Amino acid sequence: MPTDDFSTLFEFLPIGAYRVSAQGRQLRANPALVRLNGFGSETEQLAAVSDIANHWYVDPSRRDEFLRLIQCDGHVLAFESEIRAYRSRRRIWISENAHAVRHADGTLLYIEGTIEDITERVRDRENLRRSEQHLQEILDLVPGVVYRTVVTADGQRRMSFVSPGVRDLFGLEPAALMADGNALQRLRHPDDRARVGAEVDSSVDAHTPLQTELRAVLDSGEQKWVQLISAPAPDEDGQPVRVGLIVDITARKQAEAALRESGELWKRALESTGDGVWDWHIDEGVEELSAACRSLYGYGRAELPDRPDALDALTHPEDIAAMRVARESHLAGATSVYVNEHRVRCHDGRYKRILSRGVVIARDPSGRPTRMVGTHTDVTDRRAAEALRAERDRAEAADRAKSQFLSRVSHELRTPLNAILGFAQLLDMESFADERHRSWIGQVLGSGRHLLALMDDVLDLSSLQTGQLQLSIQRLPLRPVVTQVVAMLHGTAEEAGVSIEIAIEAEPDVMLQADPTRLAQLLSNLLSNAIKYNRRGGWVRIEAGIQASEAVVRMVDGGVGLDASQMARLFTPFERVGAQRGPVAGTGLGLALTRQLTEAMNGSVAASSEPGVGSVFTLRLPAG
């Protein structure tokens, strides 16, 4: 017979639970708390803990704060502390919820509470804080302005983020730009406003990246050349969002002007789209390097002389042979352009991957090359991105292999499991089996059926993920399928004390496009959950109708509901949200399978819930 003293709850609670005296001596500890502290039994732990203040908290003042809250409020909620497990003395973070139990005269009798290990949560929180700090440090060092802009329905710009670099570039405060989204537009040079405005509007409308250059006229009258780079980001409340970078390219523009003035040679070199420019006078044994080329590697003029062997000496030993073959091939006239990618050692010892391009622009009367110009472009980040994409592709291939493995294992396990179930059923029908043996046979049958259901779900989920699940989409009425599912789960609902109401008008029936078998499967999953996670005397109502081009089915229940953290994990495989309330049977795959089946039939499923009120699962499928 069941009892109402909560003893089983205390014993089987997955988090620690305790009772401690006002003097700090532990009186009770459940198995979860005993395991957390590294003891073998409650008796062993109680004997070891005489004063929790001296043995438990890393910071003893946390015990004083804990008692102060108990005295003032009678309870503590989500009280986070770092503690030492009694036996192993390992340091972990916990969250405590506790309340005071008092005598009739108000004096403290003892304290009861629960303890949850939140070490991973605290570490994640600290890692997030560090990541945000690192991101801010990076943004503070970016030589330019990083920004995020929301384009409103009336075409106005609202800046939701501006990096501190705006002070150095434009002499403006980030807050001023976020308060006035059009402030930067007013800084555009009059001759550039129409062109840049059209480019920006076009990229926003087409959701495409943008890269352009323009002049900015500061409030002081100073004029700067800037490069604007932006790209679309996920919309915010249906409004387009752009993220971008504005960098000062005044020095580069001035260098370009100087090169143009010095002659067509430097103009052609710059037009070969490189960051660093080199000019090799072959006969003279001189290779002039631009300032940008030296700065690419972090060297000054005195550290990197104008000699053709200077950069060769910095080239990675493994890349020198291929680089020289490509260069000599072009010098001999075998190729029209010299192109080679190799690694160059920077001043700080790191290697950068460089794309070197060049062309012979002068030869003597015999055809021997006398002058060659070219550029160096840093492609380190590009190659790193390509490596990341390759790693992603490998991970996706591994995921597909995993799904195929699960599918094959499920198939292979089914044959011996069916044999086990078959022989167990035969044993169950034999007259020689007494009650004791029938109980054992029932355990075998129950466990086997549970494992078979788990394999069926795993097989369906794997088939969906690998695209091997065959669906027969057809036009069908909803009511017969709902009636079939309700009849199938009627006994379960009666046993749970839950009533089921079908709120679908008989004429005309709701018609939809779906696979009949899979539709019954996902409706059964939703209804079964609504019954299992309900309360005795509760109810479930099935509503349906047509909205636009969709058939909408709503599974509404008056159950215990779910909180926000549970809702976030609702459709995750093997997450049995709410199962902690009691011994509810299930595999934890039902809702994950329901979502993927629905999406495979060109539909969607969503959920909303309120603790203590109930839940609503909304299924949308194409109307018939």
C-alpha positions in Angstrom: 0.0 0.0 0.0 1.2 3.5 -0.8 2.2 5.8 2.1 2.0 9.6 2.3 5.1 10.2 4.5 7.3 11.0 1.4 9.9 8.5 2.5 10.3 7.1 -1.0 10.6 10.6 -2.4 13.5 11.3 0.1 15.2 8.0 -0.8 14.9 8.3 -4.6 15.2 12.1 -5.1 18.0 12.5 -7.8 19.4 15.5 -5.9 20.8 15.6 -2.3 18.3 16.0 0.6 19.2 16.4 4.3 18.1 17.3 7.8 20.5 19.1 10.0 20.3 20.3 13.6 20.5 23.9 14.7 24.0 23.2 16.0 25.1 22.0 12.5 25.0 18.2 13.1 23.6 16.2 10.2 20.6 14.1 11.2 19.5 12.7 7.8 21.0 12.3 4.4 19.4 10.7 1.3 21.4 8.4 -1.0 22.0 11.1 -3.5 23.7 13.3 -0.9 25.7 10.3 0.5 27.0 9.6 -3.0 27.9 13.3 -3.5 30.0 13.2 -0.4 31.7 9.9 -1.3 30.3 7.8 1.5 29.0 4.3 1.3 25.9 4.8 3.5 23.9 7.3 5.4 25.1 5.9 8.7 28.7 6.5 7.7 28.1 10.1 6.7 26.1 11.0 9.8 28.9 9.6 12.0 31.5 11.7 10.1 29.7 15.1 10.1 29.6 16.7 13.5 29.7 20.4 12.5 28.7 21.4 9.0 30.2 24.9 9.3 33.7 23.5 9.7 33.6 20.6 7.2 31.4 21.8 4.4 31.7 25.4 3.1 35.0 26.5 1.4 34.2 30.0 2.7 33.0 29.5 6.3 31.1 32.9 6.1 28.6 31.2 3.8 27.3 29.2 6.8 26.7 32.4 8.7 24.9 33.9 5.8 22.8 30.7 5.4 21.8 30.8 9.1 21.0 34.6 8.9 18.6 34.0 6.0 17.0 31.0 7.9 16.5 33.2 11.0 15.2 36.2 9.0 13.1 34.5 6.3 12.6 31.0 7.5 14.0 29.6 4.3 16.7 30.0 1.6 16.3 29.6 -2.1 19.0 28.9 -4.7 21.7 29.5 -2.2 25.0 29.0 -4.2 28.2 28.1 -2.5 31.5 26.3 -3.1 31.9 23.3 -0.8 34.2 20.4 -0.1 32.7 16.9 -0.3 33.2 15.4 3.1 35.1 12.3 2.2 36.8 13.0 -1.1 37.3 16.7 -0.2 36.9 17.6 -3.8 35.6 21.1 -4.4 32.3 21.5 -6.1 29.6 24.2 -6.4 26.1 23.6 -5.1 22.7 25.2 -4.9 20.7 24.8 -1.7 17.0 25.2 -1.0 16.1 24.9 2.7 13.6 25.8 5.3 13.5 25.9 9.1 11.3 23.6 11.2 10.5 25.1 14.6 9.1 24.1 18.0 5.7 25.3 19.0 7.4 28.1 20.9 9.3 29.3 17.8 12.7 27.9 18.6 14.6 26.2 15.8 14.2 22.4 15.8 16.1 21.6 12.7 16.7 22.6 9.1 15.6 20.6 6.0 16.7 21.1 2.5 18.0 19.9 -0.9 21.4 20.2 -2.5 22.1 20.2 -6.2 25.5 19.9 -7.8 25.8 23.0 -10.2 29.5 22.8 -10.8 29.1 22.5 -14.6 26.6 25.4 -14.6 28.9 27.6 -12.6 31.8 26.7 -15.0 29.7 27.4 -18.0 28.6 30.8 -16.5 32.3 31.7 -15.8 33.3 30.6 -19.4 30.5 32.7 -20.8 31.7 35.7 -18.8 35.3 35.2 -19.9 34.1 34.8 -23.5 32.2 38.1 -23.3 35.2 39.7 -21.7 37.5 38.4 -24.5 35.1 39.6 -27.2 35.0 43.0 -25.6 38.8 43.1 -25.5 39.0 42.2 -29.2 36.4 44.8 -30.1 38.3 47.4 -28.2 41.5 46.6 -30.2 39.8 46.4 -33.6 41.3 49.3 -35.7 37.9 50.6 -36.8 34.2 50.6 -36.0 32.3 47.4 -35.5 28.5 48.0 -35.6 25.1 46.4 -35.8 22.2 48.2 -37.4 18.4 47.4 -37.5 16.6 48.8 -40.5 13.0 49.8 -39.5 9.9 49.5 -41.6 10.1 53.1 -42.6 13.7 52.8 -43.8 15.3 54.4 -40.7 18.5 53.0 -39.2 18.7 52.1 -35.5 22.2 51.1 -34.3 22.0 48.5 -31.5 25.8 48.2 -31.1 28.8 50.5 -31.9 32.4 49.6 -30.8 34.6 52.1 -29.0 36.7 52.5 -32.2 34.2 55.1 -33.3 35.9 57.6 -31.0 39.2 57.4 -32.8 37.8 57.2 -36.3 35.0 59.8 -36.2 35.4 61.6 -32.8 32.0 60.4 -31.8 30.7 58.5 -28.8 29.1 55.1 -29.3 26.0 56.2 -27.3 25.5 59.2 -29.6 25.4 56.9 -32.7 23.0 54.5 -31.0 20.7 57.4 -30.2 20.9 58.7 -33.8 21.0 55.9 -36.3 21.6 58.3 -39.2 24.5 60.2 -37.7 27.1 58.4 -39.9 25.2 59.0 -43.1 25.5 62.8 -42.5 29.3 62.4 -42.3 29.4 61.1 -45.9 31.1 63.4 -48.4 28.4 65.2 -50.6 29.9 63.6 -53.7 29.7 60.1 -52.3 26.2 60.3 -50.6 24.0 59.3 -53.6 26.3 56.4 -54.7 26.9 55.0 -51.2 23.2 55.4 -50.3 22.1 53.5 -53.4 24.7 50.7 -52.7 23.6 50.4 -49.0 19.8 50.3 -49.9 20.4 47.7 -52.7 22.4 45.4 -50.4 19.7 45.7 -47.7 16.9 44.9 -50.1 18.8 42.0 -51.7 20.2 40.7 -48.3 23.7 40.6 -49.8 27.1 41.6 -48.4 28.5 45.1 -49.2 32.0 46.4 -49.5 32.5 50.0 -50.6 34.8 53.0 -50.0 33.8 56.6 -49.3 35.0 59.8 -47.9 33.9 61.0 -44.4 33.9 64.7 -43.4 34.3 65.0 -39.7 32.8 67.9 -37.6 36.3 69.4 -37.4 36.5 69.6 -41.2 39.0 66.8 -41.5 38.4 64.4 -44.3 39.0 60.7 -44.1 38.7 57.8 -46.5 37.0 54.8 -45.0 36.1 51.3 -46.2 32.6 50.1 -45.3 32.0 46.3 -45.1 28.7 44.9 -44.0 26.7 41.7 -44.3 23.1 40.6 -43.5 22.4 39.1 -40.1 19.3 37.3 -38.8 16.2 39.6 -38.7 15.1 41.2 -35.5 11.3 41.1 -35.1 10.9 40.9 -38.9 13.2 43.9 -39.5 16.5 43.5 -41.5 19.7 43.6 -39.5 23.2 44.4 -40.8 26.5 43.9 -39.1 29.6 45.6 -40.4 33.0 47.1 -40.0 34.3 50.6 -40.9 38.0 51.0 -41.2 40.2 54.0 -41.9 41.9 53.6 -45.3 43.1 57.2 -45.6 46.8 56.1 -45.5 46.2 53.5 -48.2 44.4 56.0 -50.4 47.2 58.5 -50.0 49.7 55.7 -50.9 47.6 54.9 -54.0 47.6 58.5 -55.0 51.4 58.7 -54.6 51.8 55.5 -56.6 49.6 56.8 -59.4 51.7 60.0 -59.5 54.9 58.0 -59.6 53.9 56.2 -62.8 51.8 53.4 -64.4 54.1 50.8 -62.9 52.8 51.2 -59.3 49.3 51.6 -60.5 49.4 48.2 -62.3 51.0 46.6 -59.1 48.2 47.9 -56.9 45.6 46.7 -59.4 46.9 43.1 -59.0 44.8 43.2 -55.7 47.5 42.7 -53.1 48.2 44.1 -49.7 52.0 44.3 -50.0 53.7 45.5 -53.2 57.2 44.4 -54.4 59.2 45.7 -57.4 62.1 43.5 -58.4 64.9 45.1 -60.5 66.5 41.8 -61.6 69.6 43.3 -63.2 70.3 45.5 -60.2 69.7 42.9 -57.6 67.2 45.1 -55.8 63.7 44.3 -54.7 61.8 47.3 -53.4 59.2 46.5 -50.8 56.3 48.8 -50.0 55.7 49.8 -46.4 52.5 47.7 -46.4 54.5 44.7 -47.5 56.9 45.1 -44.6 54.2 45.8 -42.1 52.4 42.6 -43.3 55.2 40.7 -41.5 55.9 43.2 -38.7 59.3 44.4 -40.0 60.7 47.9 -40.3 62.8 49.1 -43.3 66.1 48.3 -41.5 65.0 44.8 -40.6 63.9 43.8 -44.0 66.3 45.2 -46.7 65.5 45.7 -50.4 67.2 42.5 -51.5 65.5 39.7 -53.5 66.9 37.1 -51.0 65.4 38.9 -47.9 61.9 37.4 -48.3 63.2 34.1 -49.6 65.1 33.7 -46.4 61.9 34.1 -44.4 60.0 31.5 -46.5 59.1 28.2 -44.8 61.7 25.6 -45.8 59.1 23.2 -47.0 57.7 25.8 -49.4 60.9 27.2 -50.9 61.3 24.6 -53.7 57.8 25.0 -55.1 57.9 28.8 -54.9 61.2 28.9 -56.9 59.9 26.5 -59.5 56.8 28.7 -60.1 58.9 31.9 -60.2 61.5 30.4 -62.6 58.7 29.1 -64.8 57.2 32.6 -65.2 60.7 34.2 -65.7 61.3 31.7 -68.5 58.0 32.6 -70.2 56.3 29.3 -69.6 53.4 31.0 -67.6 51.8 34.3 -68.2 51.5 35.2 -64.5 53.5 34.1 -61.4 51.2 32.7 -58.7 52.4 30.8 -55.6 51.1 30.3 -52.1 53.6 29.8 -49.3 54.3 30.6 -45.7 56.5 33.5 -44.5 57.9 33.9 -41.0 56.8 37.1 -39.3 58.8 39.3 -36.9 57.1 37.6 -33.9 58.0 34.1 -35.2 54.6 33.2 -36.5 54.1 32.0 -40.1 51.6 33.7 -42.4 50.2 32.0 -45.4 50.8 34.4 -48.3 49.5 34.4 -51.9 52.3 35.9 -54.0 51.4 37.1 -57.5 53.6 38.9 -60.0 54.3 39.6 -63.7 57.4 40.5 -65.7 57.0 44.0 -67.1 60.3 44.4 -68.8 62.7 42.2 -70.8 66.0 43.0 -72.6 66.3 42.6 -76.4 67.2 39.0 -75.9 64.0 38.3 -74.0 65.8 38.0 -70.6 63.5 39.5 -67.8 64.9 42.7 -66.2 61.9 43.8 -64.1 59.1 42.1 -62.3 56.4 43.6 -60.0 53.8 41.9 -57.8 51.9 41.7 -54.6 51.6 39.7 -51.4 48.2 38.9 -50.0 47.6 37.5 -46.5 45.3 34.4 -47.0 45.9 32.9 -43.5 42.4 33.5 -42.3 40.9 32.2 -45.6 42.8 28.9 -45.3 41.8 28.6 -41.6 38.2 29.0 -42.6 38.5 26.4 -45.3 40.0 24.0 -42.7 37.1 24.7 -40.4 34.6 24.0 -43.2 36.4 20.7 -43.9 36.2 19.8 -40.2 32.5 20.6 -40.3 32.0 18.3 -43.3 33.8 15.5 -41.5 31.6 16.0 -38.4 28.5 15.9 -40.6 29.7 12.7 -42.2 30.4 11.2 -38.8 26.8 12.1 -37.7 25.4 10.4 -40.8 27.5 7.3 -40.0 26.2 7.3 -36.5 22.6 7.4 -37.7 23.3 4.5 -40.1 24.9 2.5 -37.3 22.0 3.0 -35.0 19.6 1.9 -37.7 21.6 -1.3 -38.4 22.0 -2.1 -34.7 18.2 -1.7 -34.2 17.5 -4.1 -37.0 20.0 -6.7 -35.7 18.6 -6.5 -32.1 15.0 -6.9 -33.2 15.3 -10.7 -34.2 16.7 -12.0 -30.8 14.4 -9.6 -28.9 11.4 -11.0 -30.7 12.5 -14.5 -29.8 12.9 -13.5 -26.1 9.4 -11.9 -26.1 7.9 -14.9 -27.9 9.3 -17.5 -25.5 8.4 -15.3 -22.5 4.8 -15.2 -23.8 4.8 -19.0 -24.1 6.1 -19.4 -20.6 3.4 -17.0 -19.4 0.7 -19.2 -20.9 2.0 -22.4 -19.2 0.0 -23.7 -16.3 3.0 -24.8 -14.3 4.0 -21.1 -13.6 3.0 -19.9 -10.1 2.6 -16.3 -9.1 6.3 -15.8 -8.3 7.4 -17.1 -11.7 4.6 -15.2 -13.5 6.0 -12.0 -11.8 9.4 -12.8 -13.2 8.0 -13.5 -16.6 6.1 -10.2 -16.5 9.3 -8.4 -15.7 10.9 -10.0 -18.8 7.9 -9.1 -21.0 7.7 -5.6 -19.7 11.4 -4.9 -20.1 11.4 -6.5 -23.6 8.5 -4.5 -24.8 10.0 -1.3 -23.5 13.3 -2.1 -25.3 11.4 -3.0 -28.5 9.5 0.4 -28.3 12.9 2.2 -27.7 14.4 0.4 -30.8 11.3 1.3 -32.9 11.7 5.0 -31.9 15.5 4.9 -32.5 14.9 3.2 -35.9 12.3 5.8 -36.9 14.5 8.7 -35.8 17.6 7.3 -37.6 15.5 6.7 -40.7 14.2 10.3 -40.6 17.7 11.7 -40.2 19.2 9.6 -43.0 16.2 10.2 -45.3 15.3 6.5 -45.5 11.9 6.7 -43.9 9.2 6.1 -46.6 6.0 8.2 -46.2 2.7 7.8 -48.1 1.3 11.3 -48.1 -2.4 11.4 -49.0 -5.6 13.4 -48.5 -7.5 12.1 -45.4 -10.1 13.2 -42.8 -8.8 13.9 -39.3 -11.7 12.7 -37.2 -11.3 8.9 -37.9 -7.6 9.1 -37.0 -8.3 11.0 -33.8 -11.1 8.6 -32.8 -8.8 5.6 -33.4 -6.0 7.2 -31.2 -8.5 8.1 -28.4 -9.9 4.5 -28.5 -6.4 3.1 -28.3 -5.5 5.2 -25.2 -8.9 5.1 -23.6 -7.8 2.4 -21.0 -4.7 4.3 -20.2 -6.7 7.5 -19.6 -9.2 5.7 -17.4 -6.5 4.2 -15.3 -4.9 7.6 -14.9 -8.2 9.3 -14.0 -8.0 11.6 -17.0 -11.0 12.5 -19.2 -10.6 13.1 -23.0 -12.8 15.5 -25.0 -12.8 15.6 -28.8 -13.8 19.2 -29.9 -13.9 18.6 -33.7 -17.2 19.4 -35.6 -18.6 16.3 -37.3 -19.5 18.1 -40.5 -17.5 19.0 -42.5 -14.5 17.0 -41.2 -11.0 18.6 -41.2 -9.1 17.3 -44.2 -5.4 17.2 -44.3 -2.3 15.9 -46.2 -0.4 13.3 -44.2 0.8 9.7 -43.9 -2.1 8.0 -42.1 0.1 5.6 -40.0 2.6 8.4 -39.0 -0.2 10.8 -38.3 -1.7 8.3 -35.9 1.7 7.7 -34.4 2.4 11.4 -33.6 -1.1 12.1 -32.3 -0.7 9.0 -30.1 2.6 10.4 -28.8 1.0 13.8 -28.0 -2.1 12.3 -26.4 -0.1 9.7 -24.4 2.1 12.5 -23.0 -0.9 14.6 -22.1 -2.3 11.7 -20.1 0.9 10.6 -18.5 2.0 14.0 -17.3 -1.5 15.0 -16.2 -3.1 14.8 -12.7 -5.8 12.5 -11.4 -9.1 14.1 -12.2 -7.5 16.0 -15.1 -8.6 16.4 -18.7 -7.4 16.6 -22.2 -9.2 18.3 -25.1 -8.4 17.7 -28.8 -9.3 20.7 -31.0 -9.0 21.0 -34.7 -9.8 23.4 -37.6 -8.5 25.0 -40.8 -6.4 28.2 -40.8 -5.5 29.5 -44.2 -3.8 26.6 -46.0 -3.1 24.6 -42.8 -5.0 22.0 -40.8 -4.3 22.9 -37.1 -4.7 20.3 -34.3 -4.4 21.5 -30.7 -3.8 19.1 -27.8 -4.8 21.0 -24.7 -4.5 19.6 -21.2 -5.0 20.7 -17.7 -2.0 19.0 -16.3 0.9 20.2 -14.1 2.5 22.2 -16.9 6.2 22.9 -17.6 8.6 25.7 -16.7 10.8 27.6 -19.1 13.9 25.4 -18.6 11.9 22.3 -19.3 10.3 23.9 -22.4 13.8 24.5 -23.7 14.6 20.8 -23.6 11.2 19.6 -24.7 12.0 18.2 -28.1 15.6 17.0 -27.3 16.0 13.2 -27.8 16.2 11.2 -24.5 15.2 14.2 -22.4 12.2 13.0 -20.4 11.1 16.4 -19.2 8.7 16.1 -16.2 9.6 12.4 -15.5 11.2 13.5 -12.2 7.7 13.9 -10.8 7.2 10.1 -10.7 7.8 6.7 -12.4 6.4 7.6 -15.8 7.2 5.1 -18.5 8.8 6.2 -21.7 11.9 6.4 -23.9 12.4 10.1 -24.1 12.2 10.0 -27.9 8.5 10.5 -28.4 8.5 14.3 -28.8 11.8 14.4 -30.8 10.3 11.8 -33.2 7.0 13.7 -33.3 8.7 16.9 -34.4 10.8 15.2 -37.1 7.8 13.2 -38.4 5.8 16.4 -38.6 8.5 18.2 -40.5 8.9 15.3 -42.8 5.2 15.7 -43.7 5.8 19.4 -44.4 4.3 20.5 -41.1 5.3 21.9 -37.7 4.7 21.3 -34.0 5.0 23.8 -31.2 4.3 23.9 -27.5 3.3 26.4 -24.8 2.9 25.7 -21.1 2.3 27.3 -17.7 3.3 25.5 -14.5 0.2 24.5 -12.6 -2.2 25.3 -15.4 -1.4 22.9 -18.3 0.1 22.6 -21.7 -0.9 23.2 -25.3 0.8 21.3 -28.2 -0.1 22.7 -31.7 0.3 20.6 -34.7 0.1 22.2 -38.2 -0.1 20.1 -41.4 -1.0 21.1 -45.0 -4.7 21.2 -45.4 -6.4 18.7 -47.7 
